[in-house]
Amino acid sequence: MSDNLHDKSGILVKGHIKIYDPETNHVYIDKNNAIHYENMSIALADSIGNRGQGWIYEMSFGNGGTSVDPTGIITYLTPNSTGTNASLYNQTYTKIVDDNSVNNLDPVRNKIETRHVSGTNYTDVLVTCLLDYGEPSGQDAFDTATDQNSLYVFDELGLKSYSPDGTGNLITHVVFHPVQKSLNRLIQIDYTVRIQSLAGIVGE
């Protein structure tokens, strides 16, 4: 093998969310999401470098990702995927999904799994988050809100990494049409982040 050959490698990260009612299986949202590559690189480095931070810790929800005009036309803002201080447009609720954390009050239904098929060059991280009937506190009784700016009419969400000081970075962000969380409905989010290795031998 020539000494001029070297290994070229890279990492592709992509994500997908499914928001649905786990009792009726009605799907509200099924789409890909934006990756914040700078913050993702920091999270991956901190995680594999055993820095005590960087792993996926919480899922945050907001209501600032869209605007709806009087005729019902929805305008979608661009997901925030640049700048280490990036955040949701208007975060209104957060839930811990790290099932190893003592702060996770329901690790059976709010959890993180890794899935890998031997022989493939990718691994999926599946983040599951359930908004139960009684949460968030202060939600409407029924899903009949007419104000799209209501605190729990969600139109954006993202995954955040763990940091000991509570200032974890936003590593993914997705904007979607408004979905109301109310007392009469369950909402489950299955958030898949696929980490794929791209590698090959190339000549200089």
Residue pairs with C-beta under 8 A, 6 or more apart in sequence:
2 203
4 203
4 204
5 201
5 202
5 203
5 204
6 201
6 202
6 204
7 199
7 200
7 201
8 199
8 200
8 201
8 202
9 197
9 198
9 199
9 200
10 197
10 198
10 199
11 44
11 195
11 196
11 197
11 198
12 194
12 195
12 196
12 198
13 35
13 37
13 40
13 193
13 194
13 195
13 196
14 32
14 35
14 193
14 194
14 196
15 32
15 33
15 34
15 35
15 172
15 174
15 191
15 192
15 193
15 194
16 31
16 32
16 33
16 191
16 192
16 194
17 29
17 30
17 31
17 32
17 33
17 157
17 174
17 176
17 189
17 190
17 191
17 192
18 27
18 29
18 30
18 189
18 190
19 27
19 28
19 29
19 30
19 176
19 179
19 187
19 188
19 189
20 26
20 27
20 28
20 29
20 187
20 188
20 190
21 28
21 185
21 186
21 187
21 188
22 130
22 186
22 188
23 186
28 179
28 187
29 176
29 177
29 179
31 174
31 176
32 174
33 79
33 172
33 173
33 174
33 191
34 79
34 80
34 81
34 172
34 173
34 174
35 81
35 171
35 172
35 193
36 80
36 81
36 82
36 86
36 169
36 170
36 171
36 172
36 173
37 81
38 82
38 83
38 84
39 84
39 86
39 161
39 169
39 170
39 171
40 171
40 172
42 54
42 84
42 161
42 169
43 54
43 55
43 56
43 161
43 169
43 171
44 54
44 195
45 51
45 54
46 52
46 53
46 54
46 161
47 54
47 55
52 164
53 161
53 162
53 163
53 164
53 168
54 161
54 162
55 98
55 161
55 162
56 97
56 98
56 112
56 125
56 127
56 159
56 160
56 161
56 162
56 171
56 193
57 96
57 97
57 98
57 101
57 160
57 161
57 162
57 168
58 94
58 95
58 96
58 97
58 98
58 159
58 160
58 162
58 168
59 94
59 95
59 97
59 127
59 129
59 157
59 158
59 159
59 160
59 189
59 191
60 88
60 91
60 93
60 94
60 95
60 157
60 158
60 159
60 160
60 170
61 88
61 91
61 92
61 93
61 94
61 95
61 152
61 154
61 156
61 157
62 88
62 89
62 90
62 91
62 92
62 93
62 154
62 155
62 156
62 157
63 90
63 92
63 148
63 149
63 150
63 151
63 152
63 153
63 154
63 155
63 156
63 178
64 77
64 88
64 89
64 90
64 155
64 156
65 76
65 77
65 79
65 88
65 89
65 155
65 156
65 175
65 176
66 74
66 75
66 76
66 77
66 148
66 155
66 156
66 175
66 176
66 177
66 178
67 74
67 75
67 77
67 148
68 74
68 75
68 148
68 178
69 75
74 177
74 178
76 175
76 176
76 177
77 89
77 156
77 175
78 175
79 156
79 173
79 174
79 175
80 86
80 87
80 88
80 89
80 170
80 173
81 173
84 169
86 169
86 170
86 173
87 170
88 156
88 157
88 158
88 170
88 173
89 156
90 156
92 136
92 151
92 152
92 154
93 136
93 151
93 152
93 154
94 160
95 110
95 129
95 131
95 135
96 103
96 104
96 105
96 110
97 104
97 110
97 111
97 112
97 127
97 128
97 129
97 159
98 104
98 112
98 162
99 107
99 108
99 110
99 111
99 112
100 107
101 107
104 110
104 111
106 130
106 132
109 128
109 130
109 132
110 128
110 129
110 130
111 127
111 128
112 125
112 126
112 127
112 128
113 125
113 126
113 128
114 123
114 124
114 125
114 126
115 123
115 124
115 125
115 126
116 122
116 123
116 124
121 196
121 197
121 198
121 199
122 194
122 195
122 196
122 197
123 194
123 195
124 192
124 193
124 194
124 195
125 192
125 193
125 194
125 195
126 190
126 191
126 192
127 159
127 189
127 190
127 191
127 192
127 193
128 188
128 189
128 190
128 191
129 188
129 189
129 191
130 186
130 187
130 188
130 189
131 181
131 186
131 187
131 188
131 189
132 186
133 183
133 184
133 185
133 186
134 183
135 181
136 151
136 152
136 181
138 151
138 152
139 151
139 152
139 181
139 182
139 183
140 150
140 152
140 180
140 182
140 183
141 182
141 183
141 184
142 182
142 183
142 184
143 180
143 182
143 184
143 185
144 182
145 153
145 180
145 182
147 153
148 155
148 178
150 180
152 180
152 181
152 182
153 178
153 179
153 180
153 181
154 178
154 179
154 180
154 181
155 175
155 176
155 177
155 178
155 179
156 173
156 174
156 175
156 176
157 173
157 174
157 189
158 170
158 171
158 172
158 173
158 174
159 170
159 171
159 172
159 191
159 193
160 168
160 169
160 170
160 171
161 168
161 169
161 171
162 168
163 169
172 191
172 193
179 187
181 187
